[in-house]
Amino acid sequence: MANAPALPSAISTIMQVFDKYAGKDGNKDKLSKSEMKELIQAEMAPMLKDSKNPGQVDELFKCMDANGDDQVDFPEFMIALACLACICHGKECDMSKCKK
Amino acid sequence: MANAPALPSAISTIMQVFDKYAGKDGNKDKLSKSEMKELIQAEMAPMLKDSKNPGQVDELFKCMDANGDDQVDFPEFMIALACLACICHGKECDMSKCKK
């Protein structure tokens, strides 16, 4: 159906990807550094390749890791995806949201 | 292809939905209160219906609107979606991320 809302399935997809990698070791509700690295390489490579501003991608990685405990929970992951989406689509992105 | 990364297309879908409603009036990079209401009713109704905790949904709406300027930018929107996804999937969600 052309008018079926696309948002819920898109969000489920993101949560499935998160769970797939977060469940690999330790706390299944958080991505460890190595799980995050694996996720980025397997799932996000096409986005990074298309980025209009590679310098901001470096900044993003720093901010994904900025909460100190080397673990990324689902809301933190979504914030990072939002920033990445902004970077890739040339939208203005307030990185301070990641860095708080 | 079964192994094509699903993440980039899910994020594009979310951004397209955001742009569709944000572009209706005023600043095309932000959702006004009325645009946000329209988006929620048209695109998010199925998620809200499935919520395991309706009280948290009320809290979410308050927090989506908490930045004071009655406008929601894309990262703020993604944070709200993250909280909503957690609520709907019965995951732990730290609402303080929305409320800062």
N, CA and C atoms of all chains as a GROMACS GRO file, in nm:
protein
  600
    1MET      N    1   0.085  -0.119   0.000
    1MET     CA    2   0.000   0.000   0.000
    1MET      C    3   0.089   0.125   0.000
    2ALA      N    4   0.072   0.210  -0.096
    2ALA     CA    5   0.162   0.324  -0.112
    2ALA      C    6   0.159   0.417   0.008
    3ASN      N    7   0.046   0.423   0.077
    3ASN     CA    8   0.035   0.519   0.186
    3ASN      C    9   0.063   0.461   0.325
    4ALA      N   10   0.109   0.336   0.330
    4ALA     CA   11   0.143   0.279   0.461
    4ALA      C   12   0.257   0.360   0.521
    5PRO      N   13   0.245   0.399   0.648
    5PRO     CA   14   0.353   0.478   0.708
    5PRO      C   15   0.487   0.404   0.702
    6ALA      N   16   0.590   0.470   0.653
    6ALA     CA   17   0.722   0.408   0.636
    6ALA      C   18   0.808   0.420   0.761
    7LEU      N   19   0.769   0.513   0.848
    7LEU     CA   20   0.853   0.545   0.963
    7LEU      C   21   0.869   0.427   1.060
    8PRO      N   22   0.759   0.362   1.101
    8PRO     CA   23   0.776   0.251   1.197
    8PRO      C   24   0.868   0.141   1.146
    9SER      N   25   0.859   0.106   1.018
    9SER     CA   26   0.945  -0.003   0.970
    9SER      C   27   1.089   0.043   0.959
   10ALA      N   28   1.111   0.170   0.926
   10ALA     CA   29   1.249   0.221   0.921
   10ALA      C   30   1.312   0.217   1.060
   11ILE      N   31   1.234   0.254   1.161
   11ILE     CA   32   1.286   0.254   1.298
   11ILE      C   33   1.313   0.112   1.346
   12SER      N   34   1.222   0.019   1.310
   12SER     CA   35   1.244  -0.121   1.345
   12SER      C   36   1.372  -0.174   1.282
   13THR      N   37   1.395  -0.136   1.156
   13THR     CA   38   1.517  -0.180   1.087
   13THR      C   39   1.641  -0.134   1.164
   14ILE      N   40   1.642  -0.007   1.205
   14ILE     CA   41   1.758   0.046   1.277
   14ILE      C   42   1.776  -0.028   1.410
   15MET      N   43   1.664  -0.053   1.478
   15MET     CA   44   1.674  -0.123   1.606
   15MET      C   45   1.723  -0.268   1.588
   16GLN      N   46   1.680  -0.333   1.480
   16GLN     CA   47   1.727  -0.469   1.452
   16GLN      C   48   1.878  -0.471   1.427
   17VAL      N   49   1.926  -0.372   1.350
   17VAL     CA   50   2.070  -0.365   1.324
   17VAL      C   51   2.145  -0.344   1.455
   18PHE      N   52   2.094  -0.250   1.536
   18PHE     CA   53   2.157  -0.223   1.667
   18PHE      C   54   2.162  -0.351   1.751
   19ASP      N   55   2.049  -0.420   1.762
   19ASP     CA   56   2.041  -0.542   1.845
   19ASP      C   57   2.133  -0.652   1.793
   20LYS      N   58   2.141  -0.662   1.660
   20LYS     CA   59   2.225  -0.766   1.599
   20LYS      C   60   2.370  -0.754   1.645
   21TYR      N   61   2.420  -0.629   1.649
   21TYR     CA   62   2.560  -0.608   1.687
   21TYR      C   63   2.576  -0.596   1.839
   22ALA      N   64   2.480  -0.532   1.906
   22ALA     CA   65   2.490  -0.514   2.051
   22ALA      C   66   2.483  -0.648   2.124
   23GLY      N   67   2.418  -0.747   2.061
   23GLY     CA   68   2.402  -0.878   2.125
   23GLY      C   69   2.522  -0.968   2.114
   24LYS      N   70   2.626  -0.923   2.047
   24LYS     CA   71   2.741  -1.011   2.022
   24LYS      C   72   2.820  -1.044   2.148
   25ASP      N   73   2.840  -0.946   2.235
   25ASP     CA   74   2.907  -0.975   2.362
   25ASP      C   75   2.859  -0.880   2.471
   26GLY      N   76   2.877  -0.919   2.596
   26GLY     CA   77   2.847  -0.832   2.711
   26GLY      C   78   2.702  -0.787   2.715
   27ASN      N   79   2.681  -0.659   2.750
   27ASN     CA   80   2.548  -0.600   2.764
   27ASN      C   81   2.478  -0.594   2.628
   28LYS      N   82   2.364  -0.664   2.617
   28LYS     CA   83   2.298  -0.671   2.487
   28LYS      C   84   2.219  -0.544   2.453
   29ASP      N   85   2.210  -0.450   2.548
   29ASP     CA   86   2.143  -0.323   2.520
   29ASP      C   87   2.241  -0.212   2.484
   30LYS      N   88   2.370  -0.246   2.480
   30LYS     CA   89   2.470  -0.144   2.446
   30LYS      C   90   2.572  -0.198   2.347
   31LEU      N   91   2.619  -0.109   2.261
   31LEU     CA   92   2.727  -0.144   2.168
   31LEU      C   93   2.860  -0.118   2.237
   32SER      N   94   2.946  -0.221   2.242
   32SER     CA   95   3.082  -0.197   2.288
   32SER      C   96   3.161  -0.136   2.173
   33LYS      N   97   3.282  -0.094   2.202
   33LYS     CA   98   3.365  -0.031   2.100
   33LYS      C   99   3.387  -0.125   1.982
   34SER      N  100   3.413  -0.253   2.010
   34SER     CA  101   3.442  -0.346   1.900
   34SER      C  102   3.315  -0.380   1.822
   35GLU      N  103   3.200  -0.389   1.894
   35GLU     CA  104   3.073  -0.412   1.824
   35GLU      C  105   3.040  -0.294   1.734
   36MET      N  106   3.065  -0.173   1.783
   36MET     CA  107   3.036  -0.052   1.707
   36MET      C  108   3.121  -0.046   1.581
   37LYS      N  109   3.249  -0.084   1.597
   37LYS     CA  110   3.341  -0.082   1.484
   37LYS      C  111   3.291  -0.179   1.375
   38GLU      N  112   3.248  -0.296   1.420
   38GLU     CA  113   3.198  -0.397   1.327
   38GLU      C  114   3.072  -0.347   1.255
   39LEU      N  115   2.982  -0.286   1.333
   39LEU     CA  116   2.858  -0.233   1.275
   39LEU      C  117   2.888  -0.126   1.170
   40ILE      N  118   2.976  -0.035   1.205
   40ILE     CA  119   3.008   0.075   1.113
   40ILE      C  120   3.065   0.021   0.982
   41GLN      N  121   3.158  -0.074   0.996
   41GLN     CA  122   3.221  -0.128   0.875
   41GLN      C  123   3.122  -0.205   0.788
   42ALA      N  124   3.032  -0.282   0.853
   42ALA     CA  125   2.942  -0.368   0.776
   42ALA      C  126   2.821  -0.292   0.723
   43GLU      N  127   2.769  -0.197   0.802
   43GLU     CA  128   2.639  -0.138   0.769
   43GLU      C  129   2.645   0.007   0.724
   44MET      N  130   2.749   0.078   0.764
   44MET     CA  131   2.748   0.221   0.738
   44MET      C  132   2.849   0.266   0.632
   45ALA      N  133   2.926   0.170   0.579
   45ALA     CA  134   3.028   0.207   0.481
   45ALA      C  135   2.972   0.287   0.363
   46PRO      N  136   2.855   0.247   0.307
   46PRO     CA  137   2.804   0.323   0.192
   46PRO      C  138   2.773   0.469   0.227
   47MET      N  139   2.724   0.492   0.351
   47MET     CA  140   2.694   0.630   0.392
   47MET      C  141   2.822   0.712   0.402
   48LEU      N  142   2.924   0.650   0.462
   48LEU     CA  143   3.047   0.724   0.483
   48LEU      C  144   3.113   0.760   0.350
   49LYS      N  145   3.103   0.666   0.256
   49LYS     CA  146   3.162   0.688   0.125
   49LYS      C  147   3.098   0.809   0.054
   50ASP      N  148   2.966   0.826   0.077
   50ASP     CA  149   2.893   0.934   0.011
   50ASP      C  150   2.901   1.067   0.084
   51SER      N  151   2.965   1.067   0.202
   51SER     CA  152   2.968   1.188   0.282
   51SER      C  153   3.022   1.307   0.204
   52LYS      N  154   2.955   1.422   0.223
   52LYS     CA  155   3.001   1.544   0.156
   52LYS      C  156   3.108   1.614   0.238
   53ASN      N  157   3.131   1.566   0.361
   53ASN     CA  158   3.228   1.633   0.448
   53ASN      C  159   3.301   1.531   0.537
   54PRO      N  160   3.407   1.468   0.482
   54PRO     CA  161   3.476   1.361   0.556
   54PRO      C  162   3.528   1.407   0.692
   55GLY      N  163   3.567   1.532   0.707
   55GLY     CA  164   3.618   1.582   0.834
   55GLY      C  165   3.513   1.569   0.944
   56GLN      N  166   3.386   1.594   0.908
   56GLN     CA  167   3.279   1.583   1.007
   56GLN      C  168   3.255   1.439   1.048
   57VAL      N  169   3.287   1.344   0.960
   57VAL     CA  170   3.272   1.202   0.995
   57VAL      C  171   3.370   1.166   1.107
   58ASP      N  172   3.493   1.214   1.095
   58ASP     CA  173   3.590   1.193   1.203
   58ASP      C  174   3.537   1.247   1.335
   59GLU      N  175   3.480   1.368   1.327
   59GLU     CA  176   3.426   1.432   1.446
   59GLU      C  177   3.313   1.346   1.505
   60LEU      N  178   3.232   1.289   1.416
   60LEU     CA  179   3.122   1.204   1.461
   60LEU      C  180   3.171   1.084   1.540
   61PHE      N  181   3.276   1.018   1.491
   61PHE     CA  182   3.328   0.901   1.562
   61PHE      C  183   3.375   0.940   1.701
   62LYS      N  184   3.441   1.055   1.709
   62LYS     CA  185   3.485   1.102   1.840
   62LYS      C  186   3.364   1.120   1.932
   63CYS      N  187   3.255   1.176   1.878
   63CYS     CA  188   3.141   1.207   1.964
   63CYS      C  189   3.061   1.083   2.000
   64MET      N  190   3.060   0.981   1.913
   64MET     CA  191   2.990   0.856   1.946
   64MET      C  192   3.054   0.791   2.068
   65ASP      N  193   3.180   0.823   2.090
   65ASP     CA  194   3.260   0.758   2.192
   65ASP      C  195   3.279   0.850   2.313
   66ALA      N  196   3.202   0.955   2.321
   66ALA     CA  197   3.232   1.062   2.416
   66ALA      C  198   3.168   1.045   2.553
   67ASN      N  199   3.083   0.944   2.571
   67ASN     CA  200   3.014   0.931   2.700
   67ASN      C  201   3.104   0.869   2.807
   68GLY      N  202   3.224   0.829   2.767
   68GLY     CA  203   3.322   0.788   2.867
   68GLY      C  204   3.323   0.639   2.899
   69ASP      N  205   3.209   0.572   2.892
   69ASP     CA  206   3.209   0.431   2.935
   69ASP      C  207   3.236   0.334   2.819
   70ASP      N  208   3.273   0.387   2.703
   70ASP     CA  209   3.304   0.302   2.586
   70ASP      C  210   3.186   0.215   2.545
   71GLN      N  211   3.064   0.259   2.579
   71GLN     CA  212   2.945   0.185   2.542
   71GLN      C  213   2.846   0.284   2.481
   72VAL      N  214   2.774   0.240   2.377
   72VAL     CA  215   2.677   0.328   2.312
   72VAL      C  216   2.539   0.263   2.325
   73ASP      N  217   2.445   0.332   2.390
   73ASP     CA  218   2.310   0.276   2.399
   73ASP      C  219   2.226   0.320   2.277
   74PHE      N  220   2.102   0.273   2.269
   74PHE     CA  221   2.025   0.296   2.148
   74PHE      C  222   1.998   0.445   2.119
   75PRO      N  223   1.955   0.524   2.219
   75PRO     CA  224   1.937   0.667   2.189
   75PRO      C  225   2.066   0.736   2.144
   76GLU      N  226   2.179   0.701   2.208
   76GLU     CA  227   2.307   0.760   2.165
   76GLU      C  228   2.339   0.722   2.020
   77PHE      N  229   2.306   0.596   1.988
   77PHE     CA  230   2.329   0.548   1.851
   77PHE      C  231   2.242   0.626   1.752
   78MET      N  232   2.117   0.652   1.788
   78MET     CA  233   2.027   0.727   1.700
   78MET      C  234   2.076   0.871   1.680
   79ILE      N  235   2.128   0.931   1.788
   79ILE     CA  236   2.180   1.068   1.777
   79ILE      C  237   2.297   1.069   1.677
   80ALA      N  238   2.383   0.968   1.690
   80ALA     CA  239   2.498   0.960   1.599
   80ALA      C  240   2.451   0.940   1.455
   81LEU      N  241   2.349   0.855   1.436
   81LEU     CA  242   2.295   0.834   1.302
   81LEU      C  243   2.236   0.964   1.246
   82ALA      N  244   2.169   1.039   1.334
   82ALA     CA  245   2.110   1.166   1.291
   82ALA      C  246   2.218   1.260   1.241
   83CYS      N  247   2.326   1.271   1.317
   83CYS     CA  248   2.437   1.359   1.277
   83CYS      C  249   2.496   1.310   1.146
   84LEU      N  250   2.514   1.178   1.136
   84LEU     CA  251   2.571   1.121   1.014
   84LEU      C  252   2.480   1.150   0.894
   85ALA      N  253   2.350   1.134   0.914
   85ALA     CA  254   2.255   1.160   0.805
   85ALA      C  255   2.263   1.306   0.761
   86CYS      N  256   2.275   1.396   0.858
   86CYS     CA  257   2.288   1.538   0.825
   86CYS      C  258   2.414   1.564   0.743
   87ILE      N  259   2.524   1.504   0.788
   87ILE     CA  260   2.650   1.522   0.718
   87ILE      C  261   2.637   1.471   0.574
   88CYS      N  262   2.581   1.351   0.559
   88CYS     CA  263   2.573   1.288   0.426
   88CYS      C  264   2.478   1.364   0.334
   89HIS      N  265   2.377   1.426   0.392
   89HIS     CA  266   2.280   1.496   0.308
   89HIS      C  267   2.307   1.646   0.302
   90GLY      N  268   2.421   1.687   0.357
   90GLY     CA  269   2.457   1.828   0.349
   90GLY      C  270   2.367   1.920   0.430
   91LYS      N  271   2.297   1.863   0.529
   91LYS     CA  272   2.213   1.943   0.618
   91LYS      C  273   2.300   2.000   0.730
   92GLU      N  274   2.255   2.110   0.787
   92GLU     CA  275   2.323   2.167   0.902
   92GLU      C  276   2.310   2.070   1.020
   93CYS      N  277   2.419   2.048   1.092
   93CYS     CA  278   2.411   1.956   1.206
   93CYS      C  279   2.480   2.016   1.327
   94ASP      N  280   2.406   2.024   1.438
   94ASP     CA  281   2.463   2.076   1.561
   94ASP      C  282   2.530   1.962   1.638
   95MET      N  283   2.661   1.949   1.620
   95MET     CA  284   2.736   1.839   1.680
   95MET      C  285   2.734   1.843   1.832
   96SER      N  286   2.702   1.959   1.888
   96SER     CA  287   2.705   1.970   2.034
   96SER      C  288   2.605   1.874   2.097
   97LYS      N  289   2.503   1.832   2.021
   97LYS     CA  290   2.406   1.735   2.073
   97LYS      C  291   2.474   1.603   2.105
   98CYS      N  292   2.572   1.567   2.025
   98CYS     CA  293   2.644   1.442   2.051
   98CYS      C  294   2.738   1.458   2.169
   99LYS      N  295   2.791   1.576   2.184
   99LYS     CA  296   2.906   1.595   2.272
   99LYS      C  297   2.873   1.625   2.416
  100LYS      N  298   2.748   1.644   2.446
  100LYS     CA  299   2.711   1.686   2.582
  100LYS      C  300   2.769   1.590   2.686
  101MET      N  301   1.960  -0.797  -0.300
  101MET     CA  302   2.071  -0.866  -0.238
  101MET      C  303   2.047  -0.873  -0.086
  102ALA      N  304   2.047  -0.992  -0.031
  102ALA     CA  305   2.007  -1.009   0.109
  102ALA      C  306   2.103  -0.938   0.205
  103ASN      N  307   2.230  -0.925   0.165
  103ASN     CA  308   2.326  -0.868   0.257
  103ASN      C  309   2.352  -0.718   0.237
  104ALA      N  310   2.274  -0.654   0.152
  104ALA     CA  311   2.290  -0.510   0.133
  104ALA      C  312   2.260  -0.441   0.266
  105PRO      N  313   2.346  -0.347   0.309
  105PRO     CA  314   2.322  -0.280   0.437
  105PRO      C  315   2.186  -0.210   0.437
  106ALA      N  316   2.106  -0.237   0.541
  106ALA     CA  317   1.971  -0.182   0.549
  106ALA      C  318   1.969  -0.045   0.614
  107LEU      N  319   2.077  -0.014   0.686
  107LEU     CA  320   2.080   0.108   0.766
  107LEU      C  321   2.069   0.236   0.682
  108PRO      N  322   2.151   0.251   0.577
  108PRO     CA  323   2.142   0.376   0.500
  108PRO      C  324   2.003   0.402   0.444
  109SER      N  325   1.934   0.298   0.396
  109SER     CA  326   1.802   0.325   0.338
  109SER      C  327   1.700   0.355   0.447
  110ALA      N  328   1.715   0.295   0.565
  110ALA     CA  329   1.624   0.326   0.675
  110ALA      C  330   1.641   0.472   0.718
  111ILE      N  331   1.765   0.518   0.723
  111ILE     CA  332   1.791   0.656   0.763
  111ILE      C  333   1.739   0.753   0.657
  112SER      N  334   1.758   0.717   0.530
  112SER     CA  335   1.704   0.803   0.422
  112SER      C  336   1.554   0.813   0.431
  113THR      N  337   1.488   0.700   0.463
  113THR     CA  338   1.342   0.701   0.477
  113THR      C  339   1.299   0.800   0.584
  114ILE      N  340   1.367   0.794   0.699
  114ILE     CA  341   1.332   0.884   0.810
  114ILE      C  342   1.354   1.029   0.769
  115MET      N  343   1.466   1.054   0.700
  115MET     CA  344   1.493   1.192   0.658
  115MET      C  345   1.391   1.240   0.555
  116GLN      N  346   1.347   1.151   0.466
  116GLN     CA  347   1.246   1.190   0.368
  116GLN      C  348   1.113   1.226   0.436
  117VAL      N  349   1.076   1.147   0.537
  117VAL     CA  350   0.953   1.177   0.611
  117VAL      C  351   0.966   1.312   0.681
  118PHE      N  352   1.081   1.333   0.745
  118PHE     CA  353   1.105   1.461   0.813
  118PHE      C  354   1.094   1.577   0.714
  119ASP      N  355   1.164   1.565   0.600
  119ASP     CA  356   1.164   1.674   0.501
  119ASP      C  357   1.025   1.699   0.444
  120LYS      N  358   0.949   1.590   0.424
  120LYS     CA  359   0.814   1.603   0.368
  120LYS      C  360   0.728   1.695   0.455
  121TYR      N  361   0.737   1.677   0.587
  121TYR     CA  362   0.654   1.758   0.677
  121TYR      C  363   0.720   1.890   0.712
  122ALA      N  364   0.853   1.890   0.730
  122ALA     CA  365   0.924   2.013   0.765
  122ALA      C  366   0.913   2.117   0.655
  123GLY      N  367   0.896   2.070   0.529
  123GLY     CA  368   0.890   2.162   0.415
  123GLY      C  369   0.756   2.229   0.393
  124LYS      N  370   0.657   2.194   0.478
  124LYS     CA  371   0.522   2.246   0.454
  124LYS      C  372   0.510   2.395   0.478
  125ASP      N  373   0.575   2.447   0.581
  125ASP     CA  374   0.572   2.592   0.602
  125ASP      C  375   0.700   2.637   0.672
  126GLY      N  376   0.730   2.765   0.662
  126GLY     CA  377   0.843   2.825   0.734
  126GLY      C  378   0.976   2.758   0.703
  127ASN      N  379   1.058   2.741   0.807
  127ASN     CA  380   1.191   2.683   0.795
  127ASN      C  381   1.182   2.536   0.752
  128LYS      N  382   1.240   2.506   0.634
  128LYS     CA  383   1.226   2.370   0.580
  128LYS      C  384   1.319   2.269   0.650
  129ASP      N  385   1.408   2.318   0.737
  129ASP     CA  386   1.495   2.226   0.812
  129ASP      C  387   1.443   2.197   0.952
  130LYS      N  388   1.325   2.254   0.984
  130LYS     CA  389   1.269   2.230   1.118
  130LYS      C  390   1.120   2.200   1.110
  131LEU      N  391   1.076   2.115   1.202
  131LEU     CA  392   0.933   2.087   1.214
  131LEU      C  393   0.871   2.190   1.308
  132SER      N  394   0.769   2.260   1.261
  132SER     CA  395   0.692   2.344   1.352
  132SER      C  396   0.598   2.254   1.431
  133LYS      N  397   0.532   2.313   1.529
  133LYS     CA  398   0.440   2.236   1.613
  133LYS      C  399   0.330   2.173   1.529
  134SER      N  400   0.275   2.249   1.434
  134SER     CA  401   0.163   2.194   1.355
  134SER      C  402   0.212   2.089   1.256
  135GLU      N  403   0.333   2.110   1.200
  135GLU     CA  404   0.390   2.008   1.110
  135GLU      C  405   0.417   1.879   1.187
  136MET      N  406   0.467   1.894   1.309
  136MET     CA  407   0.499   1.777   1.390
  136MET      C  408   0.373   1.699   1.425
  137LYS      N  409   0.267   1.773   1.456
  137LYS     CA  410   0.139   1.709   1.489
  137LYS      C  411   0.089   1.627   1.370
  138GLU      N  412   0.100   1.689   1.251
  138GLU     CA  413   0.056   1.621   1.129
  138GLU      C  414   0.138   1.494   1.104
  139LEU      N  415   0.271   1.507   1.121
  139LEU     CA  416   0.361   1.392   1.101
  139LEU      C  417   0.326   1.278   1.197
  140ILE      N  418   0.308   1.313   1.323
  140ILE     CA  419   0.279   1.210   1.424
  140ILE      C  420   0.150   1.136   1.390
  141GLN      N  421   0.047   1.214   1.352
  141GLN     CA  422  -0.082   1.152   1.323
  141GLN      C  423  -0.075   1.064   1.199
  142ALA      N  424  -0.002   1.109   1.096
  142ALA     CA  425  -0.001   1.036   0.970
  142ALA      C  426   0.098   0.919   0.971
  143GLU      N  427   0.212   0.937   1.036
  143GLU     CA  428   0.320   0.840   1.020
  143GLU      C  429   0.348   0.757   1.145
  144MET      N  430   0.313   0.809   1.261
  144MET     CA  431   0.355   0.740   1.382
  144MET      C  432   0.241   0.672   1.458
  145ALA      N  433   0.120   0.685   1.407
  145ALA     CA  434   0.005   0.628   1.478
  145ALA      C  435   0.022   0.479   1.507
  146PRO      N  436   0.072   0.398   1.409
  146PRO     CA  437   0.085   0.254   1.438
  146PRO      C  438   0.182   0.226   1.553
  147MET      N  439   0.289   0.307   1.563
  147MET     CA  440   0.384   0.286   1.671
  147MET      C  441   0.320   0.318   1.805
  148LEU      N  442   0.246   0.428   1.810
  148LEU     CA  443   0.186   0.470   1.936
  148LEU      C  444   0.084   0.368   1.983
  149LYS      N  445   0.012   0.311   1.888
  149LYS     CA  446  -0.091   0.212   1.920
  149LYS      C  447  -0.027   0.088   1.986
  150ASP      N  448   0.094   0.053   1.938
  150ASP     CA  449   0.160  -0.067   1.989
  150ASP      C  450   0.241  -0.043   2.116
  151SER      N  451   0.246   0.082   2.160
  151SER     CA  452   0.329   0.114   2.275
  151SER      C  453   0.293   0.029   2.397
  152LYS      N  454   0.400  -0.016   2.466
  152LYS     CA  455   0.378  -0.096   2.586
  152LYS      C  456   0.361  -0.006   2.708
  153ASN      N  457   0.383   0.124   2.691
  153ASN     CA  458   0.374   0.215   2.806
  153ASN      C  459   0.322   0.352   2.762
  154PRO      N  460   0.188   0.367   2.754
  154PRO     CA  461   0.128   0.492   2.703
  154PRO      C  462   0.170   0.614   2.783
  155GLY      N  463   0.196   0.600   2.911
  155GLY     CA  464   0.238   0.715   2.992
  155GLY      C  465   0.368   0.774   2.944
  156GLN      N  466   0.459   0.687   2.899
  156GLN     CA  467   0.587   0.735   2.848
  156GLN      C  468   0.571   0.809   2.716
  157VAL      N  469   0.467   0.774   2.639
  157VAL     CA  470   0.442   0.846   2.514
  157VAL      C  471   0.406   0.991   2.542
  158ASP      N  472   0.321   1.013   2.644
  158ASP     CA  473   0.289   1.151   2.683
  158ASP      C  474   0.416   1.227   2.719
  159GLU      N  475   0.502   1.159   2.795
  159GLU     CA  476   0.626   1.221   2.838
  159GLU      C  477   0.712   1.257   2.715
  160LEU      N  478   0.710   1.168   2.617
  160LEU     CA  479   0.787   1.191   2.494
  160LEU      C  480   0.741   1.318   2.423
  161PHE      N  481   0.609   1.336   2.412
  161PHE     CA  482   0.559   1.455   2.343
  161PHE      C  483   0.604   1.581   2.414
  162LYS      N  484   0.600   1.576   2.547
  162LYS     CA  485   0.647   1.692   2.623
  162LYS      C  486   0.794   1.720   2.590
  163CYS      N  487   0.874   1.612   2.579
  163CYS     CA  488   1.018   1.634   2.561
  163CYS      C  489   1.052   1.675   2.418
  164MET      N  490   0.972   1.632   2.319
  164MET     CA  491   0.996   1.674   2.180
  164MET      C  492   0.982   1.825   2.168
  165ASP      N  493   0.905   1.881   2.259
  165ASP     CA  494   0.868   2.022   2.252
  165ASP      C  495   0.946   2.103   2.354
  166ALA      N  496   1.053   2.046   2.408
  166ALA     CA  497   1.115   2.106   2.526
  166ALA      C  498   1.227   2.206   2.496
  167ASN      N  499   1.262   2.221   2.371
  167ASN     CA  500   1.373   2.310   2.340
  167ASN      C  501   1.331   2.457   2.342
  168GLY      N  502   1.202   2.480   2.359
  168GLY     CA  503   1.158   2.618   2.383
  168GLY      C  504   1.117   2.696   2.260
  169ASP      N  505   1.176   2.667   2.143
  169ASP     CA  506   1.144   2.750   2.027
  169ASP      C  507   1.031   2.691   1.943
  170ASP      N  508   0.964   2.588   1.994
  170ASP     CA  509   0.852   2.526   1.923
  170ASP      C  510   0.892   2.473   1.786
  171GLN      N  511   1.020   2.443   1.769
  171GLN     CA  512   1.068   2.388   1.643
  171GLN      C  513   1.153   2.265   1.674
  172VAL      N  514   1.142   2.163   1.592
  172VAL     CA  515   1.220   2.041   1.613
  172VAL      C  516   1.311   2.021   1.493
  173ASP      N  517   1.443   2.017   1.514
  173ASP     CA  518   1.533   1.992   1.401
  173ASP      C  519   1.555   1.841   1.385
  174PHE      N  520   1.630   1.800   1.283
  174PHE     CA  521   1.640   1.658   1.252
  174PHE      C  522   1.703   1.575   1.364
  175PRO      N  523   1.816   1.620   1.422
  175PRO     CA  524   1.871   1.542   1.534
  175PRO      C  525   1.774   1.530   1.652
  176GLU      N  526   1.703   1.639   1.684
  176GLU     CA  527   1.603   1.632   1.792
  176GLU      C  528   1.494   1.531   1.759
  177PHE      N  529   1.455   1.531   1.632
  177PHE     CA  530   1.352   1.437   1.586
  177PHE      C  531   1.401   1.293   1.601
  178MET      N  532   1.528   1.267   1.565
  178MET     CA  533   1.583   1.132   1.576
  178MET      C  534   1.591   1.088   1.723
  179ILE      N  535   1.625   1.182   1.813
  179ILE     CA  536   1.629   1.149   1.956
  179ILE      C  537   1.490   1.106   2.003
  180ALA      N  538   1.390   1.183   1.959
  180ALA     CA  539   1.252   1.150   1.998
  180ALA      C  540   1.212   1.013   1.942
  181LEU      N  541   1.250   0.986   1.816
  181LEU     CA  542   1.220   0.855   1.757
  181LEU      C  543   1.289   0.743   1.834
  182ALA      N  544   1.413   0.769   1.876
  182ALA     CA  545   1.487   0.669   1.953
  182ALA      C  546   1.413   0.636   2.082
  183CYS      N  547   1.368   0.741   2.152
  183CYS     CA  548   1.296   0.720   2.278
  183CYS      C  549   1.166   0.644   2.249
  184LEU      N  550   1.097   0.684   2.143
  184LEU     CA  551   0.971   0.619   2.107
  184LEU      C  552   0.995   0.472   2.074
  185ALA      N  553   1.103   0.443   2.000
  185ALA     CA  554   1.134   0.305   1.964
  185ALA      C  555   1.161   0.222   2.090
  186CYS      N  556   1.235   0.282   2.185
  186CYS     CA  557   1.263   0.212   2.311
  186CYS      C  558   1.133   0.181   2.385
  187ILE      N  559   1.045   0.281   2.391
  187ILE     CA  560   0.918   0.263   2.460
  187ILE      C  561   0.838   0.150   2.394
  188CYS      N  562   0.832   0.154   2.261
  188CYS     CA  563   0.750   0.057   2.188
  188CYS      C  564   0.806  -0.084   2.197
  189HIS      N  565   0.938  -0.094   2.209
  189HIS     CA  566   1.000  -0.227   2.213
  189HIS      C  567   1.032  -0.271   2.355
  190GLY      N  568   0.984  -0.193   2.452
  190GLY     CA  569   1.004  -0.232   2.592
  190GLY      C  570   1.149  -0.225   2.637
  191LYS      N  571   1.231  -0.146   2.564
  191LYS     CA  572   1.372  -0.126   2.603
  191LYS      C  573   1.378  -0.015   2.706
  192GLU      N  574   1.483  -0.019   2.787
  192GLU     CA  575   1.507   0.088   2.883
  192GLU      C  576   1.538   0.218   2.806
  193CYS      N  577   1.479   0.329   2.847
  193CYS     CA  578   1.506   0.455   2.776
  193CYS      C  579   1.533   0.567   2.875
  194ASP      N  580   1.647   0.631   2.858
  194ASP     CA  581   1.682   0.743   2.944
  194ASP      C  582   1.625   0.872   2.885
  195MET      N  583   1.508   0.912   2.936
  195MET     CA  584   1.438   1.029   2.882
  195MET      C  585   1.516   1.159   2.902
  196SER      N  586   1.613   1.158   2.993
  196SER     CA  587   1.686   1.281   3.020
  196SER      C  588   1.760   1.328   2.894
  197LYS      N  589   1.786   1.235   2.800
  197LYS     CA  590   1.851   1.275   2.675
  197LYS      C  591   1.764   1.371   2.597
  198CYS      N  592   1.632   1.354   2.606
  198CYS     CA  593   1.541   1.443   2.535
  198CYS      C  594   1.531   1.576   2.606
  199LYS      N  595   1.542   1.571   2.737
  199LYS     CA  596   1.501   1.686   2.818
  199LYS      C  597   1.608   1.789   2.843
  200LYS      N  598   1.730   1.759   2.805
  200LYS     CA  599   1.839   1.852   2.837
  200LYS      C  600   1.808   1.991   2.786
   0.00000   0.00000   0.00000
